[in-house]
Amino acid sequence: QVHLVESGGGMVQAGDSLRLACLGSGSPFLPYNMGWFREVPGKEREFVAAITRRGSETFYADSVKGRFTISRDNDMNRLYLQMSSLKPEDTAVYYCAADGPWSSNPQLTSPTEYDYWGQGTQVTAVS
């Protein structure tokens, strides 16, 4: 079982950049596909980006494609989300998530795929 803790959130001006990090503990990182999701009050949790176990494939929501980059360092048990050209509509609580270990045929854009979640970190972009 992996325990996840996010960091790096904050308040920035629209157009600025932030890098979120997610530290995993309790288990090696390699068995888990990983994702980032975000949530605003009154709305469903929204897929942002996902990455496969060895980082060979990445997936992005259309709304962040070209602006956000997901990456991971399995040796350090860390997941990252580099966010550039932030917009006010990116404002949300951002969560990192891990699916079940060595899962097959994962649907990485769906929050129901993921078994482990961090506590979230707030990102606010003001115009």
C-alpha positions as CSV (number, residue, x, y, z in Angstrom):
1,Q,0.0,0.0,0.0
2,V,1.4,3.4,-1.0
3,H,0.8,6.6,1.0
4,L,0.8,9.8,-1.1
5,V,1.5,13.4,0.0
6,E,1.3,16.4,-2.4
7,S,3.2,19.6,-2.2
8,G,3.9,22.7,-4.2
9,G,0.5,24.4,-4.5
10,G,0.0,28.1,-4.0
11,M,-1.4,31.3,-5.3
12,V,0.1,32.7,-8.6
13,Q,-0.8,35.2,-11.3
14,A,-2.3,34.0,-14.5
15,G,0.4,33.1,-16.9
16,D,2.8,32.0,-14.1
17,S,4.1,28.4,-13.5
18,L,4.0,26.0,-10.6
19,R,5.4,22.5,-10.1
20,L,3.5,20.1,-8.0
21,A,5.2,17.1,-6.4
22,C,3.7,13.9,-4.9
23,L,5.9,11.9,-2.6
24,G,5.0,8.2,-2.1
25,S,5.9,6.1,0.9
26,G,5.2,2.6,2.2
27,S,5.8,0.9,-1.1
28,P,8.0,1.2,-4.2
29,F,6.6,3.4,-6.9
30,L,7.2,1.2,-9.9
31,P,4.1,-1.0,-9.7
32,Y,1.7,1.9,-9.9
33,N,0.4,3.9,-12.8
34,M,0.0,7.5,-11.5
35,G,-2.4,10.3,-12.2
36,W,-3.2,13.9,-11.3
37,F,-6.8,15.0,-10.8
38,R,-8.4,18.3,-9.7
39,E,-11.5,19.3,-8.0
40,V,-13.5,22.5,-7.4
41,P,-16.4,22.8,-5.0
42,G,-19.7,21.6,-6.6
43,K,-18.0,19.8,-9.5
44,E,-16.8,16.3,-10.0
45,R,-13.2,15.4,-9.7
46,E,-11.6,16.0,-13.1
47,F,-8.8,14.1,-14.8
48,V,-5.7,16.2,-15.5
49,A,-2.8,13.9,-16.5
50,A,-1.6,10.3,-16.1
51,I,1.6,8.4,-16.6
52,T,2.4,4.7,-16.9
53,R,4.7,2.8,-14.5
54,R,8.0,3.5,-16.3
55,G,6.9,6.8,-17.8
56,S,6.7,5.4,-21.3
57,E,3.2,6.9,-21.9
58,T,1.5,10.0,-20.7
59,F,-2.0,11.2,-21.1
60,Y,-3.5,14.7,-20.7
61,A,-6.9,16.4,-20.5
62,D,-7.5,18.6,-23.6
63,S,-7.8,21.6,-21.3
64,V,-4.1,21.3,-20.1
65,K,-2.4,19.7,-23.1
66,G,0.6,21.8,-24.1
67,R,0.7,23.6,-20.8
68,F,1.1,20.8,-18.2
69,T,3.7,18.1,-18.1
70,I,3.5,15.0,-15.9
71,S,6.7,13.1,-15.0
72,R,7.9,10.7,-12.4
73,D,11.1,9.5,-10.6
74,N,10.7,6.0,-9.5
75,D,14.0,5.9,-7.7
76,M,12.8,8.8,-5.5
77,N,9.2,7.7,-5.3
78,R,8.1,11.1,-6.7
79,L,5.5,12.2,-9.2
80,Y,5.5,15.7,-10.6
81,L,3.1,18.0,-12.5
82,Q,4.8,21.0,-14.1
83,M,2.1,23.6,-14.8
84,S,2.8,26.5,-17.1
85,S,0.7,29.4,-18.5
86,L,-1.7,28.9,-15.6
87,K,-5.3,30.3,-16.1
88,P,-7.9,31.2,-13.5
89,E,-9.9,28.2,-14.6
90,D,-7.0,25.9,-13.4
91,T,-7.8,27.0,-9.9
92,A,-8.7,23.8,-7.9
93,V,-7.4,21.4,-5.3
94,Y,-5.0,19.0,-7.1
95,Y,-4.7,15.4,-6.1
96,C,-2.2,12.7,-7.0
97,A,-3.4,9.2,-7.2
98,A,-2.0,5.7,-7.7
99,D,-3.9,2.7,-9.2
100,G,-3.6,-0.9,-7.9
101,P,-0.2,-2.4,-8.1
102,W,0.5,-4.1,-11.5
103,S,-3.0,-3.4,-12.7
104,S,-3.9,-4.5,-16.2
105,N,-5.8,-2.6,-18.9
106,P,-6.1,0.5,-16.6
107,Q,-8.5,3.3,-17.5
108,L,-6.2,6.1,-16.4
109,T,-8.5,9.0,-17.2
110,S,-11.1,7.7,-14.7
111,P,-10.9,8.5,-11.0
112,T,-12.5,5.1,-10.3
113,E,-9.3,3.4,-11.6
114,Y,-7.3,4.7,-8.7
115,D,-7.0,3.1,-5.3
116,Y,-4.8,5.6,-3.4
117,W,-5.1,9.3,-3.1
118,G,-3.2,12.1,-1.5
119,Q,-4.8,14.8,0.6
120,G,-4.7,17.5,-2.1
121,T,-2.9,20.8,-2.6
122,Q,-4.6,24.1,-3.5
123,V,-3.6,25.9,-6.7
124,T,-5.1,29.3,-7.3
125,A,-4.4,31.4,-10.4
126,V,-5.6,35.0,-10.2
127,S,-6.0,37.3,-13.1
